[in-house]
Amino acid sequence: MDHATIAAIATPPGEGGIGVVRISGADAASVASRIFRKSGRRPAIDLASTPSHRLIYGNIVDDRGTTIDEVLLAWMKGPHTYTREDTVEISCHGGPLPLRETLRLALAAGARHAERGEFTLRAFLNGRLDLAQAESVLNVIGARTSESLRLAVDDLGGDLSRRLEPATSALIPLLAYLDASADFPDDEIDLADIREGLDQAETALASVVAGSNAGMLYREGTQVALVGRPNVGKSSLLNAILRSDRSIVTPIAGTTRDVIAETVNLRGIPTTLLDTAGIVDTEDPVEQIGVERSRKALATAAAVAFIVDGSMSPSEGDLDIARTLASRPRDQQTPVVLIVNKRDLPQASQDAITSALPGIEPVHVSATTGQGLDTLEEALAKTLMADASGGAQPALVNARQRSALERALVHLQDAQAGHDLGVPQDLLATSVRAALHAIGEVTGENVDEAVLNEIFSSFCIGK
């Protein structure tokens, strides 16, 4: 690791109430002392001898003593800092120029400009965070709902690492036993239950991998297509869920002729609702384009909200859509939530629809009055979550982490199969060692410099 003292603007570009310049490293105090003066005093402050974790009011000055900005300086001596290094954070006025000038002076005073993610990289290399915690910082920053933020903060506190700990705790002594048995076959070594250790590790890893789909929902969001024949209330329902008039609603069938996408917080899941054109046979070329786009949305969405008009008996158009949903090949099936709209009007029987979609319990709502919306949102969220995780606890793992954990599972399954077939213990040890190495790619015990550079290059400068 480069031990130079680094500095960067730690707040987003643009104008705001305050902006922060962060300095970290062994020379952080001396760099800051060269450019900071306490209010009303010209002599430089000796930060290194100042008690740690103090907030000091003063000014940033250039080499001619000209005041650049009026600031608050936070002095924090390592190791009780984010990077475990001596750290200074200067809160300036939040315009681009005061921040750039303060950073320029810090660099001129001996700091080096930080690379992307270098502060968090140092936190990892100095043992402040493991790699799983370090990567969770991006999830905290990018959280789109309160639930995704809660999961990300849990991982920042070490939740993902704790969920992986039973696997490593089972595999490390197992590997030691296998290596000892292979290296010293003539010695008396206490027998170990190899299969039990492998099963414990697989259970822990499988739970995290299963929950990764749900984690992806919370982190990246998903799509739900609102489908149905014209004038069943798709646009009205979209507006009701959004609590705003986003789609044009008229009594005229076929008002929506294109797919309208809007994102909503659906029980913590960032969900893009696709208000589609009514699916109907038509000679109108514009409507045909809209219907074709609706069919594409139907094929790509994570779930389908099939809407029918509860005040009317199902039409042939309703039944055609129901049959299409029911007859899709298994590998193209997405979960369906059946919504019976217009609950505020006298209701007609929908038995023909429920018969065409067996096992799907309809949700009765009124887009006009709002009746049943909470039940609908809960049903949609449960459907999305059940399809994604199968009931496993959500895990906010990214693609790199998931790939490593899936490889670890494969190595464990190889070891289990080998154990059942009675293969030599040195071969079992090879699979167990590979599984531990793959887990270490997530927690940081086994990761090379190139991978670290790739991981932290996705961070912003100043984090």
C-alpha positions as CSV (number, residue, x, y, z in Angstrom):
1,M,0.0,0.0,0.0
2,D,1.2,3.5,-0.8
3,H,1.6,5.2,2.6
4,A,1.4,8.8,1.2
5,T,-1.0,11.2,2.8
6,I,-4.0,11.6,0.5
7,A,-6.7,14.2,0.1
8,A,-9.9,14.6,-1.9
9,I,-13.3,16.3,-1.9
10,A,-15.6,13.9,-0.1
11,T,-19.0,15.4,-1.0
12,P,-20.8,15.3,-4.3
13,P,-20.3,17.9,-7.0
14,G,-22.6,21.0,-7.1
15,E,-23.7,23.6,-4.7
16,G,-24.8,22.9,-1.1
17,G,-24.7,24.1,2.4
18,I,-21.4,22.5,3.2
19,G,-18.7,20.5,1.4
20,V,-16.0,18.4,2.9
21,V,-12.3,18.0,2.0
22,R,-10.9,14.8,3.6
23,I,-7.2,14.3,4.4
24,S,-5.8,10.9,5.6
25,G,-2.3,9.7,6.4
26,A,0.6,10.2,8.7
27,D,1.1,13.8,7.6
28,A,-2.6,14.8,7.7
29,A,-2.0,17.0,10.7
30,S,1.0,18.8,9.2
31,V,-0.7,19.3,5.9
32,A,-3.8,20.8,7.5
33,S,-1.7,23.0,9.8
34,R,0.0,24.6,6.8
35,I,-3.3,25.8,5.4
36,F,-5.5,26.4,8.5
37,R,-5.6,29.2,11.0
38,K,-7.8,29.5,14.1
39,S,-10.2,32.4,13.9
40,G,-8.5,35.6,15.0
41,R,-5.0,34.1,15.2
42,R,-2.3,34.1,12.5
43,P,0.2,31.6,13.9
44,A,-0.3,28.1,12.5
45,I,-2.0,25.6,14.8
46,D,-0.1,22.5,15.9
47,L,-2.7,19.9,15.2
48,A,-0.5,16.9,16.1
49,S,-0.4,18.1,19.7
50,T,-4.1,19.0,19.8
51,P,-6.4,16.5,21.6
52,S,-8.0,14.1,19.1
53,H,-11.6,14.3,17.9
54,R,-11.9,18.0,18.2
55,L,-13.9,20.5,16.0
56,I,-12.0,23.7,15.5
57,Y,-13.3,26.9,13.9
58,G,-11.1,29.0,11.7
59,N,-10.1,29.8,8.1
60,I,-8.3,28.2,5.2
61,V,-5.5,30.5,4.0
62,D,-3.1,30.5,1.1
63,D,0.7,31.0,1.3
64,R,0.2,34.8,1.3
65,G,-2.2,34.6,4.3
66,T,-5.2,35.4,2.2
67,T,-8.4,33.8,3.6
68,I,-9.9,31.3,1.1
69,D,-12.9,30.2,3.2
70,E,-14.3,30.2,6.7
71,V,-14.4,26.5,7.9
72,L,-14.8,24.0,10.6
73,L,-11.9,21.5,10.9
74,A,-12.3,18.1,12.5
75,W,-9.1,16.5,13.8
76,M,-9.1,12.8,14.4
77,K,-6.0,10.9,15.4
78,G,-5.7,7.3,14.3
79,P,-6.5,4.5,14.8
80,H,-10.0,5.7,15.8
81,T,-10.9,6.9,12.3
82,Y,-12.5,5.6,9.2
83,T,-9.1,4.7,7.6
84,R,-7.3,4.0,11.0
85,E,-4.9,6.8,10.0
86,D,-4.7,10.3,11.2
87,T,-7.5,12.1,9.5
88,V,-8.6,15.7,9.0
89,E,-12.0,16.7,7.6
90,I,-12.5,20.3,6.6
91,S,-16.1,21.5,6.3
92,C,-16.2,24.3,3.8
93,H,-19.0,26.3,2.3
94,G,-20.5,24.0,-0.3
95,G,-19.7,25.7,-3.5
96,P,-17.3,24.2,-6.1
97,L,-14.7,27.0,-5.8
98,P,-14.1,26.9,-2.0
99,L,-13.7,23.2,-2.2
100,R,-11.4,23.1,-5.1
101,E,-9.2,25.9,-3.7
102,T,-9.0,24.1,-0.3
103,L,-8.1,20.8,-2.0
104,R,-5.5,22.6,-4.2
105,L,-3.8,24.1,-1.1
106,A,-3.8,20.7,0.7
107,L,-2.1,19.1,-2.3
108,A,0.4,21.9,-2.5
109,A,1.1,21.4,1.2
110,G,2.2,17.8,0.7
111,A,-0.8,15.6,0.2
112,R,-1.5,13.4,-2.9
113,H,-4.9,13.4,-4.6
114,A,-6.8,10.2,-3.6
115,E,-7.7,7.6,-6.1
116,R,-11.3,6.3,-6.4
117,G,-12.2,4.4,-3.3
118,E,-8.8,4.9,-1.7
119,F,-10.1,5.9,1.7
120,T,-12.2,2.8,1.9
121,L,-9.4,0.7,0.5
122,R,-7.1,1.9,3.3
123,A,-9.9,1.1,5.8
124,F,-9.8,-2.5,4.4
125,L,-6.0,-2.8,4.3
126,N,-5.7,-1.4,7.8
127,G,-8.2,-3.9,9.2
128,R,-10.9,-1.4,9.9
129,L,-13.3,-3.3,7.6
130,D,-13.2,-6.7,5.9
131,L,-13.8,-6.8,2.2
132,A,-17.5,-7.7,2.5
133,Q,-18.0,-4.6,4.7
134,A,-16.0,-2.4,2.4
135,E,-18.1,-3.4,-0.6
136,S,-21.3,-2.8,1.4
137,V,-20.3,0.9,1.5
138,L,-21.5,1.2,-2.1
139,N,-24.8,-0.4,-1.2
140,V,-25.3,2.1,1.6
141,I,-24.6,5.0,-0.8
142,G,-26.8,3.6,-3.5
143,A,-29.7,2.4,-1.3
144,R,-33.0,3.3,-3.0
145,T,-35.4,2.4,-0.2
146,S,-35.3,2.3,3.6
147,E,-35.3,-1.6,3.5
148,S,-32.3,-1.7,1.1
149,L,-30.6,0.8,3.4
150,R,-31.2,-1.3,6.4
151,L,-29.8,-4.4,4.8
152,A,-26.7,-2.4,3.6
153,V,-26.1,-0.9,7.0
154,D,-26.3,-4.4,8.5
155,D,-23.7,-5.6,6.1
156,L,-21.5,-2.6,6.9
157,G,-21.7,-3.8,10.5
158,G,-20.5,-7.3,9.4
159,D,-23.8,-9.2,8.9
160,L,-22.7,-10.9,5.6
161,S,-19.4,-11.9,7.2
162,R,-21.2,-13.3,10.2
163,R,-23.5,-15.3,7.9
164,L,-20.4,-16.9,6.2
165,E,-18.6,-17.5,9.5
166,P,-20.3,-20.9,10.2
167,A,-19.0,-22.2,6.8
168,T,-15.4,-21.1,7.5
169,S,-15.6,-22.4,11.1
170,A,-16.6,-25.8,9.8
171,L,-14.1,-26.0,7.0
172,I,-10.9,-24.8,8.7
173,P,-10.7,-27.6,11.3
174,L,-11.9,-30.0,8.6
175,L,-9.1,-29.0,6.3
176,A,-6.5,-29.3,9.1
177,Y,-7.8,-32.8,9.8
178,L,-7.7,-33.9,6.1
179,D,-4.2,-32.4,5.6
180,A,-2.9,-34.1,8.8
181,S,-4.4,-37.5,7.8
182,A,-2.9,-37.3,4.4
183,D,0.6,-36.1,5.6
184,F,0.9,-38.5,8.6
185,P,-1.1,-41.6,7.6
186,D,0.8,-43.8,10.2
187,D,0.0,-41.5,13.2
188,E,-3.0,-41.8,15.4
189,I,-5.3,-38.9,14.6
190,D,-8.7,-38.6,16.1
191,L,-11.4,-39.3,13.6
192,A,-13.5,-36.4,12.4
193,D,-17.0,-36.4,11.0
194,I,-16.2,-35.1,7.5
195,R,-19.7,-35.2,6.2
196,E,-21.1,-33.2,9.1
197,G,-18.6,-30.4,8.5
198,L,-19.3,-30.3,4.8
199,D,-23.0,-30.2,5.4
200,Q,-22.7,-27.4,7.9
201,A,-20.7,-25.3,5.4
202,E,-23.0,-26.0,2.5
203,T,-26.1,-25.0,4.6
204,A,-24.5,-21.6,5.4
205,L,-23.4,-20.9,1.9
206,A,-26.6,-22.1,0.2
207,S,-28.6,-19.7,2.4
208,V,-26.6,-16.7,1.3
209,V,-26.7,-17.7,-2.3
210,A,-30.4,-18.3,-2.2
211,G,-30.9,-14.9,-0.5
212,S,-28.8,-13.1,-3.1
213,N,-31.7,-13.0,-5.6
214,A,-33.8,-11.1,-3.0
215,G,-30.8,-8.9,-2.3
216,M,-30.6,-8.0,-6.0
217,L,-34.3,-7.0,-5.8
218,Y,-33.5,-4.5,-3.0
219,R,-30.4,-3.2,-4.6
220,E,-31.2,-3.1,-8.3
221,G,-35.0,-3.1,-8.3
222,T,-37.4,-5.0,-10.6
223,Q,-40.2,-4.6,-13.0
224,V,-43.9,-5.4,-12.9
225,A,-46.0,-5.3,-16.0
226,L,-49.7,-4.1,-15.7
227,V,-51.5,-6.0,-18.4
228,G,-55.1,-6.4,-19.4
229,R,-57.6,-5.5,-22.1
230,P,-58.3,-1.8,-22.8
231,N,-60.3,0.2,-20.2
232,V,-60.0,-2.2,-17.2
233,G,-58.2,0.6,-15.2
234,K,-54.5,-0.1,-15.7
235,S,-53.6,3.6,-15.9
236,S,-55.9,4.4,-13.0
237,L,-54.3,1.7,-10.9
238,L,-50.8,3.0,-11.7
239,N,-51.9,6.5,-10.6
240,A,-53.4,5.1,-7.4
241,I,-50.2,3.2,-6.5
242,L,-48.1,6.2,-7.3
243,R,-50.4,8.6,-5.5
244,S,-50.1,10.9,-8.4
245,D,-51.6,11.4,-11.9
246,R,-48.9,10.0,-14.1
247,S,-50.9,8.2,-16.8
248,I,-53.7,9.9,-18.8
249,V,-57.1,8.4,-17.8
250,T,-60.2,8.8,-19.9
251,P,-63.4,6.8,-20.4
252,I,-62.2,6.1,-24.0
253,A,-60.7,2.6,-24.4
254,G,-57.2,2.5,-25.7
255,T,-56.0,5.9,-24.3
256,T,-52.6,4.3,-23.4
257,R,-50.8,3.5,-26.6
258,D,-47.2,3.0,-25.3
259,V,-45.5,1.6,-22.2
260,I,-45.3,4.1,-19.4
261,A,-42.7,3.3,-16.7
262,E,-42.7,4.7,-13.2
263,T,-40.8,3.5,-10.1
264,V,-42.4,3.0,-6.7
265,N,-41.2,1.8,-3.3
266,L,-43.1,-1.6,-2.9
267,R,-42.5,-2.7,0.7
268,G,-38.8,-1.8,0.4
269,I,-38.4,-3.1,-3.2
270,P,-37.7,-0.4,-5.8
271,T,-40.3,-1.5,-8.4
272,T,-40.8,-0.1,-11.9
273,L,-44.5,-0.4,-12.9
274,L,-45.0,-0.8,-16.6
275,D,-48.4,0.6,-17.6
276,T,-49.0,-1.1,-20.9
277,A,-51.3,-0.6,-23.8
278,G,-54.5,-2.7,-23.7
279,I,-53.9,-6.1,-25.3
280,V,-56.5,-6.4,-28.0
281,D,-56.8,-7.3,-31.7
282,T,-56.8,-4.1,-33.7
283,E,-56.4,-2.7,-37.2
284,D,-55.0,0.6,-36.0
285,P,-51.2,0.6,-36.8
286,V,-50.4,2.8,-33.8
287,E,-52.4,0.6,-31.4
288,Q,-50.6,-2.5,-33.0
289,I,-47.2,-1.0,-32.0
290,G,-48.5,-0.4,-28.5
291,V,-49.9,-3.9,-28.2
292,E,-46.6,-5.4,-29.4
293,R,-44.6,-3.4,-26.8
294,S,-47.1,-4.6,-24.2
295,R,-46.3,-8.2,-25.1
296,K,-42.6,-7.5,-24.9
297,A,-43.1,-6.0,-21.4
298,L,-45.1,-9.1,-20.4
299,A,-42.2,-11.3,-21.5
300,T,-39.4,-9.4,-19.7
301,A,-41.0,-8.3,-16.5
302,A,-40.3,-10.1,-13.2
303,A,-44.0,-10.3,-12.4
304,V,-47.3,-9.7,-14.1
305,A,-50.2,-7.8,-12.6
306,F,-53.2,-9.0,-14.7
307,I,-56.1,-6.6,-14.3
308,V,-59.7,-7.3,-15.1
309,D,-62.9,-5.2,-14.7
310,G,-64.7,-6.6,-11.7
311,S,-68.0,-4.8,-12.7
312,M,-68.2,-6.9,-15.9
313,S,-68.2,-10.6,-16.7
314,P,-64.9,-11.6,-18.3
315,S,-64.8,-10.9,-22.0
316,E,-63.2,-13.1,-24.6
317,G,-60.2,-10.6,-24.6
318,D,-59.8,-11.2,-20.8
319,L,-59.9,-14.9,-21.3
320,D,-57.4,-14.8,-24.1
321,I,-54.9,-13.0,-21.9
322,A,-55.5,-15.4,-19.0
323,R,-55.0,-18.4,-21.3
324,T,-51.8,-16.9,-22.7
325,L,-50.5,-16.4,-19.1
326,A,-51.4,-20.0,-18.1
327,S,-50.0,-21.6,-21.3
328,R,-46.5,-20.1,-21.3
329,P,-43.6,-22.6,-21.3
330,R,-42.3,-23.3,-17.8
331,D,-39.0,-21.5,-18.4
332,Q,-40.9,-18.4,-19.5
333,Q,-43.4,-18.3,-16.6
334,T,-43.3,-15.3,-14.4
335,P,-45.5,-15.0,-11.3
336,V,-49.0,-13.5,-11.9
337,V,-51.0,-11.4,-9.5
338,L,-54.7,-11.3,-10.5
339,I,-56.3,-8.0,-9.8
340,V,-60.0,-7.5,-9.9
341,N,-60.5,-3.7,-10.3
342,K,-63.5,-1.4,-9.8
343,R,-64.4,-2.9,-6.4
344,D,-66.5,0.2,-5.7
345,L,-69.1,-0.9,-8.4
346,P,-71.5,-3.8,-8.3
347,Q,-69.5,-7.0,-9.0
348,A,-69.9,-9.7,-11.6
349,S,-68.6,-13.2,-11.3
350,Q,-65.0,-13.8,-12.3
351,D,-65.1,-17.6,-12.1
352,A,-64.1,-18.0,-15.7
353,I,-60.9,-16.0,-15.1
354,T,-60.0,-17.8,-11.9
355,S,-60.6,-21.2,-13.6
356,A,-58.2,-20.2,-16.3
357,L,-55.6,-19.3,-13.8
358,P,-55.9,-22.0,-11.1
359,G,-54.2,-21.5,-7.8
360,I,-54.0,-17.7,-8.1
361,E,-56.1,-15.9,-5.5
362,P,-57.5,-12.6,-6.9
363,V,-56.9,-9.3,-5.1
364,H,-60.0,-7.0,-5.2
365,V,-59.2,-3.2,-5.4
366,S,-60.7,0.0,-6.5
367,A,-58.3,2.4,-8.2
368,T,-60.9,5.1,-7.8
369,T,-61.4,4.9,-4.0
370,G,-58.1,3.3,-3.0
371,Q,-59.8,0.3,-1.4
372,G,-57.5,-2.8,-1.3
373,L,-54.4,-0.9,-2.4
374,D,-52.4,-1.9,0.7
375,T,-53.4,-5.6,0.2
376,L,-52.4,-5.3,-3.4
377,E,-49.0,-3.8,-2.6
378,E,-48.4,-6.5,0.0
379,A,-49.4,-9.3,-2.5
380,L,-47.1,-7.9,-5.2
381,A,-44.1,-7.6,-2.8
382,K,-44.7,-11.1,-1.4
383,T,-44.9,-12.5,-4.9
384,L,-41.7,-10.8,-6.0
385,M,-39.8,-11.9,-2.9
386,A,-41.1,-15.5,-2.9
387,D,-40.1,-15.9,-6.6
388,A,-36.6,-14.4,-5.9
389,S,-35.5,-16.0,-2.7
390,G,-37.7,-19.0,-1.9
391,G,-38.0,-17.7,1.6
392,A,-34.2,-17.3,2.3
393,Q,-33.0,-14.2,4.2
394,P,-32.0,-11.5,1.7
395,A,-28.3,-11.0,1.1
396,L,-27.0,-7.9,-0.7
397,V,-24.2,-9.7,-2.5
398,N,-23.0,-8.4,-5.8
399,A,-22.1,-10.4,-8.9
400,R,-18.5,-10.9,-8.0
401,Q,-19.4,-12.1,-4.5
402,R,-22.1,-14.4,-5.7
403,S,-19.8,-16.0,-8.3
404,A,-17.3,-16.7,-5.5
405,L,-19.9,-18.2,-3.2
406,E,-21.4,-20.3,-6.0
407,R,-17.9,-21.7,-6.8
408,A,-17.4,-22.5,-3.1
409,L,-20.7,-24.4,-3.2
410,V,-19.6,-26.4,-6.2
411,H,-16.3,-27.3,-4.4
412,L,-18.2,-28.4,-1.3
413,Q,-20.5,-30.6,-3.4
414,D,-17.5,-32.1,-5.1
415,A,-16.1,-32.9,-1.7
416,Q,-19.4,-34.4,-0.6
417,A,-19.6,-36.6,-3.7
418,G,-16.0,-37.6,-3.3
419,H,-16.5,-38.5,0.4
420,D,-19.5,-40.7,-0.5
421,L,-17.4,-42.5,-3.1
422,G,-14.5,-43.0,-0.8
423,V,-11.9,-40.9,-2.7
424,P,-8.5,-40.3,-0.9
425,Q,-8.5,-37.6,1.7
426,D,-5.9,-35.5,-0.1
427,L,-8.3,-35.0,-2.9
428,L,-11.1,-34.1,-0.5
429,A,-8.6,-31.6,1.0
430,T,-8.1,-30.0,-2.4
431,S,-11.9,-29.3,-2.8
432,V,-12.2,-28.0,0.8
433,R,-9.2,-25.7,0.3
434,A,-10.7,-24.4,-2.9
435,A,-14.0,-23.7,-1.1
436,L,-12.3,-21.8,1.7
437,H,-10.3,-19.8,-0.9
438,A,-13.5,-18.8,-2.7
439,I,-15.1,-17.7,0.6
440,G,-12.0,-15.7,1.3
441,E,-12.5,-13.8,-2.0
442,V,-15.7,-12.4,-0.4
443,T,-14.3,-11.6,3.1
444,G,-10.9,-10.5,1.9
445,E,-8.6,-13.2,3.1
446,N,-7.8,-14.3,-0.4
447,V,-7.9,-11.4,-2.9
448,D,-5.1,-10.1,-5.2
449,E,-4.2,-6.5,-5.9
450,A,-5.8,-6.5,-9.4
451,V,-9.2,-7.6,-7.9
452,L,-8.9,-4.9,-5.2
453,N,-8.2,-2.2,-7.8
454,E,-11.2,-3.3,-9.8
455,I,-13.5,-3.3,-6.7
456,F,-12.5,0.1,-5.5
457,S,-12.4,1.7,-8.9
458,S,-16.2,1.7,-8.8
459,F,-16.2,4.0,-5.7
460,C,-16.4,7.7,-6.0
461,I,-13.3,9.8,-5.3
462,G,-13.3,10.9,-1.7
463,K,-14.9,7.6,-0.3
